[in-house]
Amino acid sequence: MEALKELLPELNFDEEIKENPELEKYIKKECNEAELTFTDPMKLEEAPKLNSDFRNYVLLCGLPIVDEGKKEKLLKVIINVLKKKGFEAIDEENITILLKEDTGKSYGTAFIKCDDETDAKLVQALLHGFALGKANKIQASTFDEFDRLLSVNDEYVPPRFADLTDLYSYAMDPQNDQFLIREENEIKVKMNRIPNRTDKETNTVNFHEELVGPNADIQIISKKNAFWSPQGRYLVIFKENMVQLYGGSVFELVREIVHAGVSNCTISPCERYIMTFTKEKNAGQGNYMFWRIDTGEMLRSFSFDDYTPENSPHDIFKFSFDGNYVAKMITDHIAVYELPDMQLLEDMNIGKRVSIRIEHINDFKWSPAKNMICYWFRNPEDESNPPKVGFIHIPTREVWSEREIINGVDLITKWSTDGSKLITINKLKRKKQFFNTVSVFDVNSKGIPAEMISINTNILNVSWTSATDRIAILANREKKIQEKWADKSQIASTIVFEVKQRDGVLKSERLGTTKEHITNDIEWAENGNIFIASDIKNANPSYQGKFYVYYIRNVVTKEEVKAKGGKGKKGKGKAGKTKFVDKTELVIDLVDEIEDLKADTINWDPTGRFFSTSYIPAIKSMIRAQTTPKFTIYNAKGDEIYRYSVPKLQQFAWRPRPIRNWSEKVEKEFQKEYNSKLKKELKAESDEKGVIEMIKVTKEKTKEKFMEVFAPFMQRYKDTKKERLALCPDDDSDEEEEFERSVIADYY
């Protein structure tokens, strides 16, 4: 009976025995029998396993202290906070608030039970840091955090903050740029190191060994393609139900965003915000979710609805250049939201938060340099009414200009990288005649003047560079190649225009036209003086991979000019002297023709010094592909630097550089400083490195020649080992290798 009392301390029959002493023997008998059958379940050999997995629970601290009467109200507040942020899978049954027995008041904490670990991480991210009034701020954590908290030392150690400049460490190298490659499920970041070209006989196949990246010893695993943030600060990796952002000199995990079923994301140009997207229908989450990168706070979510149907793309939301606004197009409206509040932009005229109404709007784009939206609209029911291009300022909603595009039907708009100009491309064909136009708008000038360029042939592509205000238009005469494999490919030439302000008027000047090639794409270098025409989108992939490198240069010629004759003393005419004046003319030269079999992509590096081509077949066709996936890097002249074959290559992408925020005046000062001082210093440094490389190559060649002479003697020495041992039994043959090394060392 005593053993039973130890197991059940509350078991007491004293009062019953006191009233009826005869019951004592019966109670003892029953208790002794119960001891034989009653055992602590946790002391059994096969003890039941309790569920100790609390990964789907979230602990909330910092809540207001409430009693039983206000407990239900606090539960509704927590649920409403989650619903406003787009999470609706939690109700009152999932939240537990414990009350003290003595006072009947809560501990200021609560437990939330979620369906799975993913939802728990999302709830933690949504509630952590949320303020319930001035005195209460929610501190949310998952139970996985407990292990980390328990391992914290009792002695206070000041927190170690990451150096924000470390996120820009990649931009500190003046000579090398980075790129990423994905080999099957492994992401690698490499350096574009210029190989040693001192020795012209160096084997280019081994140059890839010099491509050592900053994360050479770190493996980032992902089953999906990664991508860089707009300024290259973060490497974005997709994992199951989450997005991870890596950064810094050693690519540390900076932020982890949890979103069930996430398939894509968009980072704002300022790199302060990220929007994650999923096309799956989630009961508790939205399809578009906006987050702060620095804190991981979820700002707002949007689900598919009547304005945003299920087949909407991931990039329906577009960020402004500074990240202060994000907008999306709905029927006859543009909805502009302010960040980080994610509230509709207020119309100051009516004092309400409403969308901007633009009837029959077709598309819009933010300026890359100011808070301005370019849009175009056209009534599809009225064919006589041409489309219009408009410019509206944010946040004032003031329409700065609206222009008609004559003979327009369907427009394509493209901003220059500096936001100073915008072009619209209009393609129209009636019967056998083309009415193609490219309109250029000078956004920085008053009234936004426009210059129209008419092209009477078929436009295949338009590309331009804001560095020199040059536009390359790829056009053809609807010729078709005779070979059957290229029925869909077209012979085209590139027409280059330069658009600038002259005497206060925007004018275009035709610089020249290239030869006709099988081309369908144009890529400009950063400096605006080099462009590449290619056929990377050939109808038959087996024949694609031809690249034509063009260079626009100034040619100075002497032009003979005769001065006008004057009058002599006697009034007779006097012949003028002949002068020669320098005449500068822009010439488009074909620098190089490159044939890279099956290459299907071409990309310039951020500096415009190198470009890459790559062949990356689809995963399904990779097994059948006869050509190994590869990427090749060339300099701006078209010289091959190195070629790298990767059997399981699935992605190649250059790392962007930060946006230059200095003015044109400051840039001219940089250029002047470079030409006067830095250029000489860099040349001297380069020459010094060249001498060092030459010495290394000379030593290697000397070593090779020495080994050619020394190797036969060494082989003869090894072949006569038995004879030497017979003549000299005490000969220590173990020192042969050491002797060989010493001979070579002494030679050098």
CORLINJO-V451913 format. One line per field, one symbol per residue. ss: DSSP state (H for helix, E for strand, - for the rest). A space follows every 10 residues. Layout:
BEGIN
ss=???
END
This chain:
BEGIN
ss=-HHHHHH--- ---HHHHHH- --HHHHHHHH HHHHHHH--- HHH------- ------EEEE E-----EHHH HHHHHHHHHH HHHH------ -HHHEE--E- ----EE---E EEE---HHHH HHHHHHH--- E-----E-EE EE-HHHHHHH ---------- ---HHHHHHH H------EEE EEE--EEEEE E--------- ---HHHHHHH ---------E E-----EE-- ----EEEEE- -EEEEEE--- -EEEEEEE-- ---EEEE--- --EEEEE--- -------EEE EE-----EEE EE-------- ---HHHEEE- ----EEEEEE --EEEEEE-- --EE-EE--- -EE--EE--- EEEEEE---- -EEEEEE--- -------EEE EEE-----EE EEEE------ EEEEE----- EEEEEE--EE --EE-EEEEE EE-------E EEEEE--EEE EEEEE----E EEEEEE---- ---HHH---- EEEEEEEEEE EE--EEEEEE EEE---EE-- EEEE-----E EEEE------ HHH--EEEEE EEEEEEEEEE EE---EE--- --EE---EEE EEEEEEEEEE EEEEE----- EEEE-----E EEEEE---HH HH-------E EEEEE----E EEEEE---EE EEEE------ ---HHHHHHH HHHHHHHHHH HHHHHHHHHH HHHHHHHHHH HHHHHHHHHH HHHHHHHHH- HHHHHHH--- --HHHHHHHH HHHHHHH-
END
